[in-house]
Amino acid sequence: MLNGLDWDVSPSEDLVSDTFDWGAVRDYSAAVGTLAHRDAFGYLDGVDSEALNGRPEKRAEQTLRNFDDKADLDREDEHDPVKSVLKWKGEFPGAFVNEDYRNDAGEFSIWEYAKQDLESVQDVWTDPDLQRAMGLSDGEVLEAEKAFKAMYRGLEYAGRMDLVAEHGRTGENMLIDLKTSSDFYTKYALQTNAYRYAAETVPYIDVEEIDRVM
């Protein structure tokens, strides 16, 4: 399963750019990704929503709020964290005049901006047509945000599986990995195959075989 993957390909997101503060972009996308998983899966039957709102989610919220504390939007620094995120998203400087992104004080807030990102993810995942198409509306959630450690050829690796579920109509076991980016990188194939191998081999995930990876 893992043997046929190209382990030497480097995704384009690892390239260095003078345009952004990539550290800020990474922190923002990681925080939004963490909260998006909570919001996307927390409403599903069989998922403990409280378990998806723990320490990592609190840290992610604080990370986004810290952006506002550190931002100085009047300075000329092109690598300001907030400006870097908006440039990466293609919304600089237009987002500054969007009232949807203002806080109670009437100022632009990256936290309010991020909430719009999260709402768009939730809107997609709660769409009844999507739920039916994925077999989740009448399926069974087996695991959600499941942390694991696995061994492959003597090397230990760890991660967190987004969702393992049984398709409601076909009975297939599905491994679903939520991505908040619209881009596709070759490392995703490596990640999902490594997660699939773990799901089928670690003793505390109750599936014998993953039939479909999504």
Disulfide bonds with the S-S distance in Angstrom:
none
